[in-house]
Amino acid sequence: MSKKDYEINKKTIRTWSTFVPEEAIAEVAKTLRSGWINTGKKEKELREKASKKWGFPCCIAVNSCTSALRAALAALKVGPGDEVISTPFTFIATNTAILEQGAKPVFADIKYEDLNIDPVQIEKKITSKTKAIMIVHYGGNPVDLDEIRKIGKKHSQYKGKYIGATGDIVCFSLQVVKIINSGDGGLITSNEKYYQKLKKIIWYGIDREEKKTNLLDPLPDSFKGTELGFKYNMNDIIATLASVAIDHFDQAAKKRRLIGERYRKELSDCPSIKLMKYYDDKKPNYQIFPIHVQHRLRFAKCLIKNNIMVNINNRRNDIYPMFGGLRKDLPVTALSDADVVLLPIHTDLTDEDVSYIIKKVHDAVK
């Protein structure tokens, strides 16, 4: 019987790990003792800090990125009868959020060289029912937004601007293995128009900033109960973790970048392996490090034998019946689903760990 994630021994080099700065422990303790742990000043501090650091026009904090996706679709009025063009090569939450809105995910094939959705395939999928295009920057390697936005008008840093500083609505995950980790959580960035909608959608359709302290009637006069909202707000405990993580983001991001660039340099001539294509005008954040590898199962067994975990992060979503069944018009997705694997990349890795991983990868494909 396979072990749970939390049961894996410390001798094993994990594919991913959790980055929690030491000071976060003390800061969370302060929040717990503050007398207020629901959505409050720490949540506000997080939104302000993220907006200042990355130039977000407006920022909403939520309890997960799945909630962020659902709220974003709701703000766009996506609903029954609508179609949303999306990638089939992602974690299922991307596309279950579309189903939750009663809409239909329409899969466009991906590009083999970077695993991102292919703009050429997006254009082929647009119909009169298309309401939105959902983009995933796979592994933190940015998609060509210019090309997709050009299509869209007929639609971790992109050409000098941070992802999230541009575009109508952008969702971020703060899940436990992300660079900014709050155990779970998410952020939504948007323009002012959608911000006004989103801050109501995430809390029962109520603008929480207008909530009154009058215990007889705490709901604001502006709330009429005419539109459905959700319970997606972020509490101050999660916000405290995320806020401290932002303070240490540059440190964590630099560590991942150094590991990623070392992999790219020292595995570039490795037989049976194809590295992802990264672009000069787009800055990846190396959230994960996917590779294409021949004889994937044999490769994985070799590394696991040497106490190195490798994972398949995502499967092609159309293998799951809820998305309508296996499709034959996704040939690149099918190839990638059969040969992509993730190498370890996270802040806990030492230089010695990285050297060991690189050596064992070379050994595995000899």
TIKOL-506617 format. One line per field, with one value per residue (C-alpha): residue in one letter; chain; x, y, z. Coordinates in nm, 2 decimals, padded with zeros to 4 digits. Example, Ala and Ser with C-alpha at 12.3 -4.5 7.8 and 13.67 -1.06 7.14 Angstrom:
# TIKOL-506617
res	A,S
chain	A,A
x	01.23,01.37
y	-00.45,-00.11
z	00.78,00.71
This chain:
# TIKOL-506617
res	M,S,K,K,D,Y,E,I,N,K,K,T,I,R,T,W,S,T,F,V,P,E,E,A,I,A,E,V,A,K,T,L,R,S,G,W,I,N,T,G,K,K,E,K,E,L,R,E,K,A,S,K,K,W,G,F,P,C,C,I,A,V,N,S,C,T,S,A,L,R,A,A,L,A,A,L,K,V,G,P,G,D,E,V,I,S,T,P,F,T,F,I,A,T,N,T,A,I,L,E,Q,G,A,K,P,V,F,A,D,I,K,Y,E,D,L,N,I,D,P,V,Q,I,E,K,K,I,T,S,K,T,K,A,I,M,I,V,H,Y,G,G,N,P,V,D,L,D,E,I,R,K,I,G,K,K,H,S,Q,Y,K,G,K,Y,I,G,A,T,G,D,I,V,C,F,S,L,Q,V,V,K,I,I,N,S,G,D,G,G,L,I,T,S,N,E,K,Y,Y,Q,K,L,K,K,I,I,W,Y,G,I,D,R,E,E,K,K,T,N,L,L,D,P,L,P,D,S,F,K,G,T,E,L,G,F,K,Y,N,M,N,D,I,I,A,T,L,A,S,V,A,I,D,H,F,D,Q,A,A,K,K,R,R,L,I,G,E,R,Y,R,K,E,L,S,D,C,P,S,I,K,L,M,K,Y,Y,D,D,K,K,P,N,Y,Q,I,F,P,I,H,V,Q,H,R,L,R,F,A,K,C,L,I,K,N,N,I,M,V,N,I,N,N,R,R,N,D,I,Y,P,M,F,G,G,L,R,K,D,L,P,V,T,A,L,S,D,A,D,V,V,L,L,P,I,H,T,D,L,T,D,E,D,V,S,Y,I,I,K,K,V,H,D,A,V,K
chain	A,A,A,A,A,A,A,A,A,A,A,A,A,A,A,A,A,A,A,A,A,A,A,A,A,A,A,A,A,A,A,A,A,A,A,A,A,A,A,A,A,A,A,A,A,A,A,A,A,A,A,A,A,A,A,A,A,A,A,A,A,A,A,A,A,A,A,A,A,A,A,A,A,A,A,A,A,A,A,A,A,A,A,A,A,A,A,A,A,A,A,A,A,A,A,A,A,A,A,A,A,A,A,A,A,A,A,A,A,A,A,A,A,A,A,A,A,A,A,A,A,A,A,A,A,A,A,A,A,A,A,A,A,A,A,A,A,A,A,A,A,A,A,A,A,A,A,A,A,A,A,A,A,A,A,A,A,A,A,A,A,A,A,A,A,A,A,A,A,A,A,A,A,A,A,A,A,A,A,A,A,A,A,A,A,A,A,A,A,A,A,A,A,A,A,A,A,A,A,A,A,A,A,A,A,A,A,A,A,A,A,A,A,A,A,A,A,A,A,A,A,A,A,A,A,A,A,A,A,A,A,A,A,A,A,A,A,A,A,A,A,A,A,A,A,A,A,A,A,A,A,A,A,A,A,A,A,A,A,A,A,A,A,A,A,A,A,A,A,A,A,A,A,A,A,A,A,A,A,A,A,A,A,A,A,A,A,A,A,A,A,A,A,A,A,A,A,A,A,A,A,A,A,A,A,A,A,A,A,A,A,A,A,A,A,A,A,A,A,A,A,A,A,A,A,A,A,A,A,A,A,A,A,A,A,A,A,A,A,A,A,A,A,A,A,A,A,A,A,A,A,A,A,A,A,A,A,A,A,A,A,A,A,A,A,A
x	00.00,00.14,00.22,00.03,00.22,00.26,00.40,00.69,01.02,01.28,01.53,01.32,01.36,01.01,00.88,00.75,00.75,00.59,00.76,00.67,00.90,00.98,00.83,00.49,00.45,00.48,00.25,-00.02,00.00,-00.06,-00.36,-00.51,-00.47,-00.60,-00.97,-01.05,-00.97,-01.24,-01.20,-01.04,-00.73,-00.49,-00.69,-00.69,-00.32,-00.26,-00.46,-00.28,00.06,00.00,-00.14,00.16,00.42,00.29,00.09,-00.25,-00.53,-00.77,-00.74,-00.98,-00.87,-01.05,-01.03,-00.90,-00.81,-01.10,-01.32,-01.14,-01.21,-01.58,-01.62,-01.45,-01.68,-01.98,-01.87,-01.85,-02.21,-02.10,-02.39,-02.60,-02.58,-02.24,-01.91,-01.57,-01.26,-01.00,-00.70,-00.74,-00.39,-00.44,-00.57,-00.94,-01.03,-00.98,-01.26,-01.48,-01.53,-01.69,-01.92,-02.02,-02.15,-02.36,-02.14,-01.95,-01.57,-01.45,-01.10,-00.84,-00.52,-00.19,00.16,00.41,00.70,00.56,00.23,00.03,-00.29,-00.24,-00.38,-00.43,-00.65,-00.84,-00.96,-01.08,-01.31,-01.48,-01.86,-02.16,-02.18,-01.83,-01.85,-01.49,-01.14,-00.97,-00.59,-00.35,00.02,00.14,00.41,00.45,00.56,00.35,00.12,00.14,-00.13,-00.10,-00.20,-00.48,-00.62,-00.62,-00.83,-01.05,-01.14,-01.26,-00.94,00.52,00.59,00.49,00.69,00.80,00.47,00.35,00.08,-00.22,-00.13,-00.29,-00.62,-00.98,-00.97,-00.67,-00.68,-00.38,-00.34,-00.19,-00.22,00.02,00.29,00.29,00.56,00.33,00.17,-00.11,-00.21,-00.49,-00.63,-00.63,-00.63,-00.83,-00.71,-00.93,-01.02,-01.25,-01.56,-01.52,-01.38,-01.72,-01.89,-01.64,-01.63,-02.00,-01.99,-01.74,-01.96,-02.32,-02.38,-02.30,-02.04,-01.86,-01.69,-02.04,-02.14,-02.27,-02.18,-02.54,-02.62,-03.00,-02.94,-02.57,-02.63,-02.58,-02.87,-02.73,-02.80,-03.13,-03.07,-03.14,-02.82,-02.67,-02.33,-02.09,-01.90,-01.55,-01.39,-01.05,-01.00,-00.73,-00.54,-00.48,-00.42,-00.14,00.04,00.02,00.12,00.44,00.51,00.49,00.76,00.98,00.87,01.19,01.39,01.17,01.14,01.52,01.58,01.34,01.49,01.84,01.73,01.53,01.81,02.05,01.82,01.79,02.17,02.28,02.00,01.99,02.19,02.03,01.91,01.55,01.45,01.29,01.29,01.01,01.06,01.10,01.09,01.32,01.03,00.84,00.98,00.88,00.84,00.93,00.63,00.69,00.95,00.79,00.99,00.90,01.07,01.07,00.98,00.84,00.75,01.10,01.24,01.02,01.10,01.47,01.45,01.21,01.46,01.71,01.48,01.38,01.01,00.88,00.51,00.25,00.09,-00.21,-00.38,-00.57,-00.90,-01.11,-01.03,-01.29,-01.65,-01.78,-01.61,-01.78,-01.55,-01.22,-01.16,-00.97,-00.90,-00.63,-00.33,-00.07,-00.25,-00.24,00.13,00.20,-00.03,00.19,00.54,00.53,00.68,00.78,01.13,01.16,01.18,01.13,01.31,01.40,01.64,02.01,02.28,02.38,02.02,02.01,02.34,02.22,01.89,02.07,02.31,02.03,01.83,02.13,02.18,01.81,01.82,02.15
y	00.00,00.34,00.60,00.92,01.25,01.31,00.96,00.99,00.96,01.24,01.05,01.08,01.39,01.51,01.65,01.95,02.09,02.36,02.70,02.85,03.13,03.09,03.42,03.30,03.08,03.38,03.60,03.33,03.30,03.68,03.65,03.37,03.58,03.89,03.82,03.83,03.54,03.58,03.82,04.13,04.35,04.07,03.99,04.36,04.38,04.08,04.24,04.57,04.41,04.20,04.49,04.71,04.44,04.33,04.62,04.47,04.72,04.56,04.24,04.00,03.73,03.40,03.06,02.87,02.92,02.69,02.95,03.22,03.05,02.99,03.35,03.48,03.28,03.40,03.76,03.71,03.58,03.23,02.99,02.72,02.70,02.88,02.74,02.82,02.73,02.58,02.36,01.98,01.96,02.10,02.00,01.92,02.22,02.45,02.28,02.16,02.53,02.57,02.27,02.42,02.72,02.50,02.57,02.34,02.32,02.31,02.17,02.33,02.13,02.23,02.29,02.01,02.24,02.42,02.24,02.56,02.60,02.65,02.99,02.83,02.56,02.81,03.00,02.67,02.61,02.95,02.93,03.15,02.99,03.08,03.31,03.30,03.16,03.02,03.03,02.83,02.93,02.58,02.53,02.91,02.94,03.22,03.17,03.41,03.65,03.90,03.64,03.50,03.84,03.92,03.61,03.69,04.03,03.83,03.64,03.42,03.80,03.87,04.11,04.32,04.32,04.08,03.84,03.98,04.34,04.31,04.15,04.17,03.88,03.68,03.40,03.29,02.98,03.00,02.63,02.45,02.37,02.71,02.97,03.18,02.93,02.99,02.62,02.70,03.02,03.23,03.58,03.73,04.05,04.25,04.59,04.81,04.70,04.33,04.41,04.56,04.24,04.00,04.14,04.07,03.73,03.59,03.67,03.58,03.86,04.12,04.39,04.30,04.64,04.79,04.55,04.73,04.65,04.70,04.35,04.39,04.43,04.38,04.36,04.68,04.88,04.81,04.43,04.34,03.97,03.97,03.78,03.46,03.48,03.22,03.17,03.22,03.49,03.44,03.44,03.62,03.30,03.21,03.57,03.60,03.30,03.45,03.80,03.67,03.46,03.77,03.92,03.63,03.58,03.71,03.46,03.17,03.27,03.31,02.96,02.80,03.01,02.89,02.53,02.56,02.72,02.46,02.18,02.35,02.38,02.04,01.83,02.00,01.73,01.44,01.17,01.06,01.39,01.70,02.01,02.27,02.57,02.89,03.24,03.54,03.79,03.59,03.52,03.18,03.13,02.75,02.65,02.30,02.16,01.93,01.74,01.50,01.16,00.84,00.52,00.72,00.44,00.29,00.64,00.70,00.36,00.43,00.76,00.63,00.35,00.62,00.80,01.07,01.13,01.22,01.28,01.33,01.65,01.64,01.40,01.50,01.60,01.43,01.09,01.18,01.12,01.43,01.63,01.44,01.15,01.09,01.31,01.23,01.59,01.64,01.47,01.68,01.64,01.26,01.27,01.48,01.28,00.98,01.12,01.42,01.39,01.65,01.67,01.80,02.18,02.37,02.57,02.27,02.13,02.18,02.22,01.86,01.74,01.91,01.76,01.41,01.45,01.56,01.26,01.01,01.16,01.10,00.75,00.67,00.74,00.59
z	00.00,-00.10,00.17,00.22,00.15,00.52,00.58,00.34,00.53,00.54,00.33,00.03,-00.19,-00.25,-00.58,-00.39,-00.04,00.17,00.22,00.56,00.68,01.05,01.14,01.01,01.32,01.55,01.33,01.31,01.69,01.72,01.49,01.70,02.01,01.85,01.92,01.55,01.31,01.05,00.75,00.90,00.90,00.81,00.50,00.41,00.47,00.23,-00.05,-00.01,00.01,-00.30,-00.50,-00.41,-00.49,-00.82,-00.95,-00.93,-01.00,-00.76,-00.54,-00.38,-00.13,-00.13,00.05,-00.25,-00.62,-00.71,-00.54,-00.73,-01.06,-00.98,-00.87,-01.18,-01.41,-01.21,-01.25,-01.62,-01.62,-01.74,-01.70,-01.86,-02.23,-02.24,-02.35,-02.20,-02.40,-02.17,-02.16,-02.11,-01.95,-01.60,-01.26,-01.28,-01.06,-01.37,-01.55,-01.27,-01.19,-01.54,-01.47,-01.14,-01.33,-01.55,-01.85,-02.09,-02.10,-02.46,-02.48,-02.72,-02.77,-02.61,-02.75,-02.69,-02.63,-02.33,-02.24,-02.27,-02.46,-02.83,-02.96,-03.30,-03.15,-02.94,-03.25,-03.40,-03.10,-03.09,-03.15,-03.09,-02.75,-02.64,-02.33,-02.21,-02.26,-01.95,-01.96,-01.74,-01.74,-01.71,-01.44,-01.42,-01.78,-01.93,-02.22,-02.52,-02.39,-02.68,-02.93,-02.72,-02.64,-03.01,-03.06,-02.76,-02.89,-03.17,-02.61,-01.35,-01.56,-01.91,-02.13,-01.84,-01.66,-01.39,-01.47,-01.29,-01.36,-01.70,-01.81,-01.68,-01.43,-01.31,-01.05,-00.83,-00.61,-00.26,-00.21,00.01,-00.25,-00.42,-00.39,-00.17,00.05,00.30,00.35,00.10,-00.05,-00.36,-00.50,-00.78,-00.95,-01.18,-01.31,-01.11,-01.29,-01.20,-00.86,-00.76,-00.87,-00.72,-00.37,-00.35,-00.52,-00.27,00.03,-00.03,-00.28,00.00,-00.01,00.31,00.33,00.38,00.66,00.97,01.33,01.43,01.56,01.50,01.12,01.02,00.65,00.45,00.30,-00.05,-00.01,-00.18,-00.20,-00.58,-00.69,-00.56,-00.40,-00.24,00.09,-00.05,00.17,00.32,00.70,00.88,00.98,00.61,00.53,00.79,00.64,00.29,00.40,00.56,00.26,00.03,00.25,00.16,-00.19,-00.36,-00.16,-00.25,-00.61,-00.65,-00.51,-00.76,-01.04,-00.96,-00.95,-01.27,-01.46,-01.34,-01.46,-01.80,-01.83,-01.70,-01.86,-02.20,-02.37,-02.18,-02.42,-02.41,-02.24,-02.39,-02.17,-02.18,-02.40,-02.21,-02.37,-02.36,-02.32,-02.05,-01.71,-01.56,-01.19,-01.19,-00.98,-01.12,-01.35,-01.61,-01.87,-02.15,-02.11,-02.31,-02.12,-01.84,-01.60,-01.62,-01.56,-01.26,-01.11,-01.14,-00.96,-00.69,-00.63,-00.55,-00.31,-00.56,-00.60,-00.94,-01.01,-01.28,-01.17,-01.41,-01.64,-01.96,-01.82,-02.09,-01.94,-01.67,-01.78,-01.62,-01.90,-02.17,-02.25,-02.43,-02.73,-03.05,-03.15,-02.88,-03.03,-02.85,-02.52,-02.57,-02.63,-02.33,-02.11,-02.18,-02.13,-01.89,-01.55,-01.28,-01.13,-00.77,-00.74,-00.41,-00.15,00.07,-00.19,-00.12,-00.39,-00.31,-00.36,-00.70,-00.80,-00.69,-00.89,-01.20,-01.18,-01.12,-01.41,-01.64,-01.50,-01.56,-01.93,-02.02
